[in-house]
Structure formats: C-alpha cells, structure tokens
Amino acid sequence: MLSDAKLHSVSRRTLVCPITSNISPWPTKILIPAGCVVSGTILVDQARMIDRSARDFRYIGRMPDDITLLARELLASFVGIDQLDPS
C-alpha cells in the first residue's frame, strides 16, 4: 500500500501496486528483498486505487521503508513529480 494515512481518514480507497513472482529485471519493477512476508517484484507501473471494503483487503506485512520509498519515488517519476516531500 503506497497511500498515506491521511487518505485513509477520508476514503475507503488505497493506492496499491501488484506483486508478481516474475523476477526478471525491468525498469518498472522493484525486487522485494529476501526475508519479507512475500517474494517477487513490485509492479510500480500497474499502481491502482482499490476500495478496501469491497476487496478482500487485509494487512499481511510491511515492506522495508527503503523499498516503500523507492516505489513512491518511481511512481512519482512516472507522473512527473520531481521530488517527494519526506514528511
């Protein structure tokens, strides 16, 4: 989940990126490090908003902060945002 808690306070939607077991390198994929609750790569170019209450949405774990930040930065670059505010 890439969306911020501020969004969750006003909406049932959240921004997510799917994960695939295909680990072939690609500029829009981020390899999930060993030891995480899931394995594979994050498909940043397939980010989408989903309704948490309408989907079988459940928390299964947290990515390391550096992986989440990398995904946010890559997504931001795709939509033309030059720099993310770290706060």
C-alpha positions as CSV (number, residue, x, y, z in Angstrom):
1,M,0.0,0.0,0.0
2,L,1.5,3.3,-1.1
3,S,-1.1,5.7,0.0
4,D,-0.8,7.8,3.1
5,A,-2.8,7.5,6.3
6,K,-4.3,11.0,5.5
7,L,-6.1,9.4,2.6
8,H,-7.4,6.6,4.7
9,S,-9.0,9.0,7.1
10,V,-11.3,10.4,4.4
11,S,-11.7,7.5,1.9
12,R,-12.1,3.7,1.8
13,R,-9.7,3.6,-1.1
14,T,-6.0,2.9,-1.0
15,L,-3.2,3.0,-3.6
16,V,-1.5,-0.3,-4.2
17,C,0.9,-1.9,-6.6
18,P,0.5,-5.6,-7.5
19,I,3.3,-8.1,-6.8
20,T,4.4,-10.7,-9.3
21,S,6.5,-13.8,-8.9
22,N,8.3,-12.9,-12.2
23,I,11.6,-11.5,-11.0
24,S,13.0,-10.7,-14.5
25,P,14.6,-7.3,-14.3
26,W,12.6,-4.4,-15.7
27,P,12.7,-0.6,-15.2
28,T,9.2,-0.5,-13.6
29,K,9.8,-3.4,-11.2
30,I,11.3,-3.4,-7.7
31,L,12.7,-6.6,-6.4
32,I,11.4,-7.5,-2.9
33,P,14.3,-8.3,-0.6
34,A,14.7,-11.8,1.0
35,G,13.1,-12.1,4.4
36,C,9.9,-10.2,3.6
37,V,6.5,-11.8,4.1
38,V,6.0,-12.0,0.3
39,S,8.5,-12.6,-2.5
40,G,8.8,-11.4,-6.1
41,T,8.7,-7.9,-7.6
42,I,6.5,-4.9,-7.2
43,L,4.9,-3.7,-10.4
44,V,5.0,0.0,-9.9
45,D,3.7,0.8,-13.4
46,Q,0.5,-1.0,-12.5
47,A,-0.4,1.0,-9.4
48,R,-4.2,1.4,-8.9
49,M,-6.7,2.6,-6.4
50,I,-8.8,-0.1,-4.8
51,D,-11.7,0.1,-2.3
52,R,-10.5,-1.6,0.8
53,S,-14.0,-2.6,1.9
54,A,-15.1,-4.0,-1.5
55,R,-12.0,-6.2,-1.9
56,D,-10.6,-8.9,0.2
57,F,-8.1,-6.4,1.6
58,R,-6.1,-7.4,4.6
59,Y,-2.8,-6.5,6.1
60,I,-0.1,-9.2,5.7
61,G,3.1,-7.3,6.4
62,R,5.2,-4.3,5.8
63,M,7.9,-3.7,3.2
64,P,11.2,-2.2,4.4
65,D,11.0,1.6,4.4
66,D,13.6,1.9,1.7
67,I,11.6,-0.3,-0.7
68,T,8.4,1.7,0.0
69,L,10.2,5.0,-0.6
70,L,11.7,3.6,-3.8
71,A,8.3,2.6,-5.0
72,R,6.9,6.0,-4.2
73,E,9.8,7.8,-6.0
74,L,9.5,5.6,-9.1
75,L,5.7,6.2,-9.2
76,A,6.2,9.9,-8.7
77,S,8.6,10.0,-11.6
78,F,6.1,8.3,-13.9
79,V,3.5,11.0,-13.2
80,G,6.0,13.9,-13.5
81,I,6.5,14.7,-9.8
82,D,10.2,15.8,-9.4
83,Q,10.7,15.3,-5.7
84,L,8.6,13.8,-2.9
85,D,8.2,15.7,0.4
86,P,9.7,13.3,3.0
87,S,7.2,14.3,5.7
